């Protein structure tokens, strides 16, 4: 028997980007043909995609750790590495994605709906892509960026139009078995139904789905019995159907008190007050059940409920109930707002947004945070002095050194780039900002040099000034 699982914690890891390659083209009679190192491939994403053939999260309960493949490193001869393969995880229709704090990240409804749970790291640029008019032969390449990792929670909320709620053994499973082709387990003891059962009902031109929610009892909204585990499955329903047992053998229960208890639990759970209610008086084929239905019907009508007397055994009143539910479902569908065309929202950056921040901390450390500086640090090979000088120049062009001076940083002060958990810390020396001077015109080989006119030198300086943005925007869009 297949186990039903509707809530799991998933540990996802996207693929890392491949490293760029530092290579020089060589052939006979041409030992220095210029840089030809290719770019690294992009790491694979982790995608959640709705697949209506999947009905449970059981697979992820047994195997909660999922990782996409890494991108391949670049190679010489201008050969870029292969991108990592995306990892596609099929999930049931109605899956809600949350973070560890309970914040909703995505609500996946509808076949093919997808969500990127973890984004693959971008590949590092090879030295061919890093070459410029002033840096003709870079002796380094950028490292691939690590892929995103994290923990997410998947919750399944059944996508059904009608929810049958009521005490255990009230006859919900019997009703769904005669209204649809579903064949749930049926027995004469409580908690026969341990998982939500779905059935498809056709009433005239309307086709709708109906679900029975397992065993709601007093205290279900606080975790008693099975109710708390399955109350989430009524959230998407258009109409709630109270199934009341008019032939119960328990002397301390009666249909009116059952209704009050279930309504109290639904109210305590919250978010269901706007759903229309229908009351079904079940088991009227039994003489005592019919008599009790006649007695309580006036009280229920006085409360404003629409009443249906049915019997799953004799099939009394089922046609009227089916068409009445179809009408309510059709009205609810018609009342839903029409989805508007996708709108593109443009959020331009503020004119004074530098793209990073510098904060002086209590221990005398200056912390730099920003998408570009942190990405550049992750992609720098600190074993290569030329790559470190290149990073220093990029940070200087971005304005990090000037911001550190304004924040009060002095030579020898500690500077951290990144978050507290994952930061690169170094002792700041202002002279390091001019890495080209320190390393002696890094990346250039005088054997490639030729006299350049003054106008050409000016154009080269202008191209170098905004080189950092150009490299990523042109060569490796994300």
N, C-alpha and C positions, 0 to 999 in steps of 0.2 A: 504494500500500500504506500502511495506517495505521501510524504510528509509535507504539510503546508507551512511555509515560512513567509511571513509578511513584514519582517523587520530584520535588517542585518547591518552590521558595521563593515565597511569595505575599506581596505588599505590599497590605495592606487599609487602607481609611480609611472610617470611618462618616461619615454626614452631620452637619453642624453644626446646632445648634438655631437657629431663627429669633429675631431680636431682638423684644423686646416693644415696644409702641407707646405713646408719651406723647401723649395727645390729650385735648382738652376738648370736650365736647358743646356745640354752638352751634346755635341756631335763632332764628327771629324772636321778638323780645321776651324772649328768654332767652339772652343771650350767654354766660353761665357756667352751663351745665347740669350741671357735674360731670365728672370724668374718665371717659373711655370708650375708652381705649386697650386693644386686645386683646392676648392672649398670643401669643408666637411658637410656631411648630410644632416638633415634635420632629424631630430628624435621623434619617434612616433607618439601620437596622442592616445589618451585613454578616453573612449567615447561610450556613453550610455545611449542605446537606441531602443525605442519601443518596438517590441515584436509581439503581436497579438497571439502567437502560438505559445508564448511563455506565460504561465499562470502563477508562478511562485518564485520566490527568491532563494529557493533551497540550494541551488548550485553555489551561490555566494556564501551561504551559511557554512558549507563544507570547505570552500576554498576562498577565503576572504582576501588573500594577497594577490594582486594583479599588477603586471608590469608590461609596458610596451617595449618594443625593441629599440636599441640605440641606432643612431645614424653612423654610417661608416666614415672613416677619416678620408681626407682628400689624398690624392697621389700626384706624382710628378706628371709632366706632360699635359698640364691643365685638365686633369681628370678629377671631377668632383665626386665625393663619396655618395653612396646610395642613401636615400632617406630611409629612416626607420619605418617599419610597418605599424600603422595605427591599430590599436587593440580595441575591437568593437565588442561591447558587452550587451547582449540582449536583455531587456527588462520588461516586465509586464506593463500593460496599459494601465495608467493610473499611479505610476511610481513617483513618489516625491523624494527629492534629493535634499538632504540637510547637512550642515556642517556639525562639528562636535558640540557646538553651543546651542543647536536647535534652530538656527536660522535657515530659512528655506532658500536653497540655491536654484532649484528648478522644479517645475511641476510637469511631468511628462505624460501627456494625454494625446492619443492619436497615433495610429500606425506610422512608423518612421520618424517620429519626433526624437531629436537627439540633443545631447548635452555633452560638452567637453569637460570631463571630470578632472583631467590633468593634461596640461599642455606640454608638448615635447620641446626640448631645448633647441635653440637655433644652432646651426653648425658654425664652426669658426672659419674665418676667411683665410685662404691661402696667401702666400706672399705674392702671387701674381695679381690678386685683387687688391693687395695693399700697396702695390707699386704706384708711384706718381711721378710727375716731372722732376721733383726734387729728390725723391727716394726711389731710385731706379732699381735697386737690387736689395730689397729687404731680406735680412737674414733671419727672419722669424715669421711665425704665423700665429693666428689667434686660436685659442682653445675652444672646444665646443662648450656650449652652455648646458648646465645640468637641467634635466627635465623636472617639472613640478612633481612634488610628492605630497601626500596628505591622507587624512582619514575622512570619509564621508559616511553618512547614514542613509540607507534606502528604506523607505516605508511604502508599503503598498496600500493604496486606498481604492477599493473595488469601484470600477466604473459601471454603475447600474442606475437605471431610472427609478426603480421602485425598491424599497427596503421593507422586508417583513420583520417586525420586532415583536417581542413578547416573551413570556416565561418559557422555560424549557418544557417540552412536551405539550405546547399549546397547539401544535399542528402546523407549524410553519413549513417543515419539510414536506409534509403531505400535500399542502397547498401548491408548493412550487412543482411538485412531481406531477400534478394533474393539470396545472396551468401551462406547463411547458414540457419539453422532452427531457428535462433533467431527471436524474435518478439518484437522489441523495439517500443516505442510510436513514432508515425509519425504524424506530422501536418505541416501546411504551415505558421508557425510563428517561430521567433527565440527562441532559448533555449528550444526547445521541449525536447531535451535530457539533463537531469540533472545529470545523472550518466553514467559512462562508460558501454557500452553494449558489451558483448562477444558473439562470434559465432564460431562454428567449421566448417571448410571447408574441403572437400575431393576433391582433384584434382589428378586423377590417383592413384599412390601409395603413394602420400604425403598427410598427414593430418596436418593441421595447424589451429591455432586460430587467429581470427581477432577481433579487438576492434575499436569502434568509440569513439573519445575523445570529450567530450562536448565543445561547444561554445568557440573557440578561436577567439578573436577580438583584435584590436590594444590595447596594454597595458596589455595584459593578463599576461605576465611574471612579471609585477609589481603589480598584484593583481586586475586588472580591469576585470569585468565580471566574468566568471566561470573558465577561463583558468588556473589560478595559482593553483586552487585546484586540477586540474586533469592533469596538464602537467607531473607530476611524473609517470603517467600511460603509457607514451610512452617510458620510459627509457629502458625497457627490450626488446623492439621490435627489430626485425631484419631488417625491412624495413618500411619506412614511405610512405604513399600514400596520395598525395595531391588531394583532391576532389574539383574540381573547377566547379562552377555553370555557365554554358554558357547561361542560360536563366533567369538571375537575372532581377528583375523588378526595382532594385535600380539604378537610373541613375548615381550616383556618384561612382559606383563600376564597375569593369571589371575583368575578370579572371586573367590577368597578375598582376594587382595591388593587388588582393587578395593573389596570390602566394607570392609576395614580402613581404606583411605584415606578413603572417604566417611564412615565412622563417626568418624574423627578430625576431619574438617572440621566435621561436625555438632556434635561435642563442643566444638571450639574456638569455634564460633559461640555455643553456650550456649542453655539454656532448653528443650532437646528431649529430655532424658534420660528423662522420664516417659512418652514416647509409645511405644505398642506398635509392634513391628517385624514386618514380613513380608518374606520373601525370595522373589523370583520369578526362577527360572532360565529365561531367555528363549532362543529360537531352538533348541529341542530337536528341531525338524523336520529339522535338519541332522545327519547321522550323528555327526560329531565332537562336535557340541554335546550330543547325547544321551549319548554315552560320558562326556564330561567332567562332565555333571550327575550321573551315577551315581557317579562317583568322589568328588565333593566333598559330596554330600548327607549322608553320615554325619557329616562334620566340622561342617556347619552345624546339623544336628539336635543334636549334642553341645553346641553353643553356646546351644541353647534357642530357635532360630528355627523358625517354621512355614514349611514349604517348599512351593512350587508350581512345577511344571514346565509351561511354557506355550510356545505358538508363535502369534505374531500372524498368521503366514501360513496355517497349517493350522487355526488356532483351537483348538488342543489345550489343554485345561485351563482355558479362559477362564470357563466356567460355574462351576466349583468356586471359582476365584479371586474371581469377582464376588460370590457368595453368602457366602464367608468374610469379605470386606471389609465386606459389608452387616451381618453379625453384629457385627463389631467396632465399626462406626460406631453401630449401634443401642445397644450396651452403653455406649458412651461418652456418647451422648445421654442415656440413662437415668441415668447416674451424675452428670450435672450437677445442681447444687443448684437447687431450685425457686426462682424469683425471688420475693422477698417483696414484699408491698405497699409502696408508697412511704411512707416515714416522714418526717414533718416534724420536723426538728431545730431546736429553739429554743435560741439562744445569747444569753441576756440579757447586757447590758453590766454591767461591774463598777460598784458603787455609786460608786466614786471615779474613774470614767472621765469626764474632762472633754470628750472628743471632739477634743482637740488636744494637742500637746506644744510646749514652748518650750525650745530648746536654745541655750546660749551657746557660740559657736564661737571658735576661737583668734584670729581676726582682729578680735575685739570685736563681731562681728555676732551678733544674736539671730535664730534661725530658728524660725518658727512652721510646724508641719506638722499637717494634719488635714483630713478630708474636707470639713467645712463651711467653714472659713476659705478654703481653696484654691478651692472652688467659688464662694464669694461674690466673691472677687477676680476670677475669670475673668468673672463676669457684671456687673462694675461698669464703667460708662463714666466714665473718669477725666477726661474733658473737661467733665463736669458736676459742679459743686461740690456740688449737692444730693445727687447720687448718691454722691459720696465721703463726705459727712457721714452719709448713711444707712448706708454700709459701716462707718464708724467706730462708729456706735451699735450696730450688730449685733455687731461684734467685742467691744465693751465689755460688752454683755449676755451674751455667751458666756463672758466671764471672761478674755479675752486680756490686757487691760491689767493686771489684778490679777496674772496669771501672770508678765507681764514684770517687774513690780515685785519679785515674789518671786525672780525669776531674777537680779536685780541690774541691770536696765536703768535708765539715767538719761536725762534729756532730752537729745536730740541723738544718742543711740546709733542705729546702723543696725539696722533690723528687716527681715527678709526673710520673706515668706509664700510658701511653695511650695518645690519642689525646687531644686537648684543649677542645673539646666538651664532651668527655667521658673519664675522667682520675680519677685515685685514687691518692690522694695527702696525703703525710705523712711526718713527721719530721724524718729525717734519723739519726739513731743511729747505728754505725758500729757493736755494740755488738748484735744487733738484727739478724745479719746474721747467728749467731750460735743459731738457735731457739731450737735445741735439748738441749743444755746446759742450756738455759734460762728456759725452761719448765721442765727440768729434765727428759731426755730420754723419750720424748713423744711417745705414741703409744706402749709402752712396758708394759707388765704385768709380774712381777717377778714370778707369779705363773706358768707362761709358761716356765720360764728359766731353763736351765740345763747347767752344765759346758761344755764349748766348747773347743776343741783343738785349738792351735795357728793357724794351717793351715786353720781351718774352719773360725776363726775370720777374717783372711786375705781375704778369699773368700767372706765373707759377706760384708766387707768394699768395695771390688771391685764392687760387685753387687749394692751397695747403691750409688756408685759414679755416674753411668750413669742411675739411676733409672728413672729420669724424662722423658727421651726419650722413654724408654722401655714401660712405662705405656701407653702412647698414641699410640705407633706404634703397640703394640701387642694386646691390649684390645679393642681399638676403632679406627680402621683406618677410614679415612675420604675421 
